[in-house]
Amino acid sequence: MNILITGISGFVGGHLVEHIQRLNGDYAIYGTTFGDLPGYFSEFDPAIIERSSACDLTDREKTLEVFRNIKPDLVFHLAALSSVADAWQAAETVLTNNIVSQLNILEATRLTNPKARVVVISSSEVYGKVRPDEIPITESNALRPCNPYSVSKVSQEFLAYHYAETYGLDIIVIRPFNHIGPRQHGNFVVPSFARQIAAIEAGAQPPIISVGNLSAQRDFTDVRDVARAYWLLATLDTPGEIYNVASGNAIEIEKLLAILLEYARVTIEARQNPDLMRPSDTPIIAGSFNKLEKATGWRPERNVEETLLETLNYWRKNSTT
């Protein structure tokens, strides 16, 4: 089986590669990147590095060329501009990148191997302004996107629906809730906290951690549990479905910070930064994974405390700035 992972160099991409490798199946993994592969890819099968190449997925002809060369049987479309915070500052860029990339992936699949399975990674952000009586959120919940990133993800889903209905493509849509773990980019909330703590411990930053809205409650799952869910869903027999990947629990950002500060080796003060506050922020988000569990038997296995410590230790080893 030829497997193509777009955005293979991203946070989830590396963990998904590790998960697939552990299966020891007859899989040839290919990838597209928007830059160089991270250093830790040297620990993977060298063939994966050789089969991964830079590709701007908004370029239709280059995307089509990748698909013609690989002829993938399974596509994980992970590539996206995924920071909600950054999306407020660059709405046009996020909308264009995420929507056009999705269009080109689906069109390339239609033209090169219309029988391939395509896994479209959406986001829990599509649920937007969730009412208290809608928690935990199921896949049938109303979509109320309230930021440029979530609008781009809703658009990706509707493109998937269009190609499935019109051309009969084999597509599964996944809505992951927040996921955390080692190697996540430092502009997301948990790695931002961990990065700052590591820098403070190393004496590279004053003992003050800059924070945004700490009252928001979010559903966090370890990225390795997420990668496992992606694979289980990708290998289901039934296409055309949408699945949440979530822990089923909401936890306050303030509590996450408190846990990380307990692990800190020095005393640190948290100070709110107005620049980190969003124009619109949903108070509480927690998802139901019942549909996923019924289809695959998946349940989250890792607890948040262990994941937070691993994330902090990652930043202690890899960055102090």
C-alpha positions in Angstrom: 0.0 0.0 0.0 1.3 3.4 -1.0 0.5 5.9 1.8 0.8 9.7 1.2 0.9 12.0 4.3 0.6 15.6 3.4 2.2 17.8 6.0 4.4 14.8 7.1 6.8 17.2 8.8 4.2 18.6 11.0 3.3 17.8 14.6 0.9 14.9 13.9 2.7 13.8 10.8 5.7 12.5 12.6 3.7 10.7 15.2 1.5 9.1 12.5 4.7 7.9 10.7 5.9 6.3 14.0 2.6 4.6 14.5 2.5 3.2 11.0 6.1 2.0 11.3 5.3 0.1 14.5 2.6 -1.9 12.6 5.3 -3.5 10.5 2.9 -3.8 7.5 3.7 -3.7 3.8 3.4 0.1 3.6 5.4 2.6 1.6 5.1 6.0 3.2 5.5 9.1 1.2 5.1 12.7 2.3 4.8 16.3 1.3 6.4 19.1 3.2 6.4 22.9 3.1 10.1 23.0 4.2 12.8 20.8 5.5 12.1 17.6 7.4 12.7 17.9 11.2 15.9 16.3 12.5 14.1 13.5 14.3 13.1 12.0 10.9 16.7 10.6 10.8 15.4 8.0 13.3 12.8 6.8 10.9 13.1 4.5 7.9 15.6 6.3 5.5 13.2 5.5 2.6 10.6 7.8 4.1 13.0 10.8 3.9 13.8 9.8 0.2 10.1 9.6 -0.5 9.2 13.0 1.0 9.5 16.2 -0.9 8.6 19.9 -0.7 5.3 20.7 -2.4 3.1 23.8 -2.3 -0.3 22.1 -2.3 -2.0 25.3 -3.5 -0.2 24.7 -6.8 -2.5 22.5 -8.8 0.0 21.2 -11.3 2.7 20.4 -8.7 0.1 18.6 -6.5 -1.1 16.6 -9.5 2.5 15.7 -10.4 3.0 14.3 -6.8 -0.1 12.1 -7.1 0.9 10.9 -10.6 4.3 9.8 -9.3 3.1 8.2 -6.1 -0.3 6.9 -7.1 -1.3 6.7 -3.4 -3.8 4.1 -2.1 -4.3 6.0 1.1 -4.0 9.8 1.6 -3.8 11.5 5.0 -4.4 15.2 4.3 -2.8 16.7 7.4 -1.2 19.8 5.7 -2.8 23.0 6.8 -2.2 26.4 8.4 -3.6 25.3 11.8 -3.1 28.1 14.3 -6.4 29.8 15.3 -4.4 32.7 16.8 -2.4 33.3 13.7 -5.6 33.0 11.6 -7.0 36.2 13.1 -3.9 38.0 11.7 -3.8 36.3 8.3 -7.3 35.3 7.4 -6.9 35.5 3.7 -3.7 33.4 3.8 -5.3 30.7 6.0 -8.5 30.5 3.9 -6.7 30.4 0.6 -4.1 27.8 1.8 -6.5 25.4 3.5 -9.3 25.5 1.0 -7.3 25.5 -2.2 -5.0 22.7 -0.9 -8.0 20.6 -0.1 -9.4 21.2 -3.6 -6.2 20.2 -5.3 -5.8 17.0 -3.1 -9.3 15.9 -4.1 -8.9 16.7 -7.7 -5.6 15.0 -7.9 -7.1 11.9 -6.3 -10.0 12.0 -8.8 -7.6 12.2 -11.8 -5.0 9.6 -10.7 -6.6 7.0 -8.4 -10.3 7.6 -7.7 -10.5 4.4 -5.6 -8.0 5.7 -3.1 -9.1 6.4 0.5 -8.7 10.0 1.5 -8.7 11.0 5.1 -9.6 14.7 5.5 -8.5 16.2 8.8 -11.0 18.9 9.8 -11.1 20.3 13.4 -13.4 20.6 16.4 -13.2 24.3 15.7 -16.0 23.8 13.1 -18.5 23.5 16.0 -17.7 27.1 17.0 -20.1 28.6 19.5 -21.3 25.5 21.4 -24.2 25.8 23.9 -23.8 24.3 27.4 -26.5 21.7 26.7 -24.6 20.5 23.7 -21.6 19.2 25.7 -20.2 16.7 25.0 -20.3 17.5 21.3 -21.4 14.8 18.9 -20.8 14.7 15.2 -24.4 15.7 14.5 -24.0 19.0 16.4 -24.6 22.2 14.5 -21.6 23.9 12.9 -21.1 27.5 13.9 -17.6 28.5 12.8 -16.5 31.7 14.4 -12.9 32.3 13.3 -11.1 32.2 9.9 -9.5 28.9 10.6 -12.8 27.1 11.4 -14.4 28.6 8.3 -11.6 27.1 6.2 -12.1 23.7 7.9 -15.9 23.8 7.2 -15.0 24.6 3.6 -12.7 21.5 3.5 -15.5 19.3 4.7 -18.0 20.6 2.1 -15.4 20.1 -0.6 -15.0 16.5 0.7 -18.8 16.0 0.6 -19.0 17.4 -3.0 -16.3 15.1 -4.3 -17.8 12.1 -2.5 -21.3 12.7 -3.8 -20.3 13.9 -7.3 -17.4 11.7 -8.1 -17.8 8.8 -5.7 -14.5 9.4 -3.9 -13.8 7.3 -0.8 -13.5 9.9 1.9 -13.5 9.9 5.7 -13.6 13.2 7.6 -12.1 13.5 11.1 -12.7 16.3 13.6 -9.9 16.2 16.1 -10.2 18.2 19.3 -7.1 19.7 20.9 -4.1 17.4 20.9 -0.8 17.9 22.7 2.5 16.2 23.2 6.2 16.4 22.3 7.3 18.2 19.1 4.2 20.5 18.9 5.0 24.0 17.6 5.5 26.6 20.3 2.7 28.9 19.2 0.1 26.6 20.6 -1.0 27.0 24.2 0.6 24.0 26.0 3.9 24.0 24.2 4.0 27.8 24.6 3.8 27.4 28.4 6.3 24.5 28.4 8.7 26.5 26.2 8.6 29.5 28.4 9.1 27.4 31.6 12.1 25.7 30.0 13.6 29.1 29.0 13.0 30.4 32.6 14.7 27.4 34.1 17.7 27.9 31.8 17.9 31.6 32.8 17.0 32.7 29.3 13.8 34.5 30.3 12.7 36.4 33.5 10.5 34.2 35.8 7.3 35.5 34.3 5.2 33.4 31.9 3.0 35.2 29.4 -0.6 33.8 29.1 -3.8 34.5 27.3 -7.3 33.4 28.4 -6.9 30.9 31.2 -10.7 30.4 31.9 -11.4 28.6 28.6 -12.0 24.9 28.9 -10.8 22.5 26.2 -10.7 18.8 25.4 -7.1 17.6 25.2 -5.9 14.2 23.8 -2.3 13.0 23.5 -1.1 13.2 19.9 -0.1 9.5 20.0 -3.7 8.5 20.8 -4.8 10.8 18.0 -2.4 9.2 15.5 -3.7 5.8 16.5 -7.3 7.0 15.9 -6.4 8.3 12.5 -5.1 4.9 11.4 -8.0 3.0 12.8 -10.4 5.3 11.0 -8.4 5.2 7.8 -8.6 1.4 7.6 -12.4 1.2 8.2 -14.5 -0.4 5.5 -17.2 2.2 5.6 -16.5 5.6 3.8 -18.4 8.8 3.9 -18.6 9.2 7.7 -17.4 12.0 10.1 -15.8 11.2 13.4 -14.7 13.1 16.4 -11.3 12.3 18.0 -11.6 13.6 21.6 -10.9 12.6 25.2 -14.5 13.4 26.3 -13.4 15.7 29.0 -12.9 19.5 29.2 -10.1 20.9 31.3 -9.4 24.6 32.1 -6.3 26.1 30.6 -5.5 27.5 34.0 -5.4 23.9 35.4 -3.0 22.8 32.6 -0.7 25.7 33.5 -0.9 24.9 37.2 0.2 21.3 36.5 3.1 22.5 34.4 4.1 25.0 37.0 4.2 22.2 39.6 6.8 20.5 37.4 8.8 23.7 37.1 12.2 23.7 38.9 11.8 27.4 39.8 9.1 29.8 41.1 7.2 31.4 38.1 4.6 34.1 37.9 1.9 34.0 35.3 1.0 37.3 33.7 -1.8 37.9 31.2 -0.8 39.3 27.9 -3.7 41.2 26.1 -2.1 40.4 22.7 -2.8 36.7 23.4 -6.6 37.2 23.9 -8.8 36.3 20.9 -11.6 38.5 19.5 -13.9 35.5 19.9 -13.3 32.5 22.2 -15.8 29.7 23.0 -15.9 29.2 26.8 -16.0 25.4 26.9 -15.4 22.6 24.3 -15.5 18.9 25.0 -16.2 16.2 22.5 -17.8 12.8 22.5 -15.8 9.9 21.1 -18.7 7.4 21.3 -19.0 7.0 17.5 -15.3 6.5 17.1 -15.3 3.9 19.9 -18.2 2.0 18.4 -16.6 1.9 15.0 -13.0 1.0 16.1 -12.8 0.2 19.8 -10.6 3.3 20.3 -10.3 5.0 23.7 -7.7 7.5 24.9 -4.9 5.7 26.7 -2.5 8.4 27.9 -3.3 10.8 30.8 -2.9 14.5 30.5 -0.4 14.8 33.4 2.1 12.4 31.8 1.7 14.2 28.4 2.3 17.6 30.0 5.5 16.4 31.6 6.8 14.8 28.4 6.0 18.1 26.6 7.9 20.1 29.2 10.9 17.7 29.0 10.9 18.0 25.3 11.3 21.7 25.5 13.9 21.4 28.2 16.0 19.3 25.7 15.3 21.2 22.5 14.9 24.9 23.2 15.5 27.5 25.8 14.5 30.6 23.8 
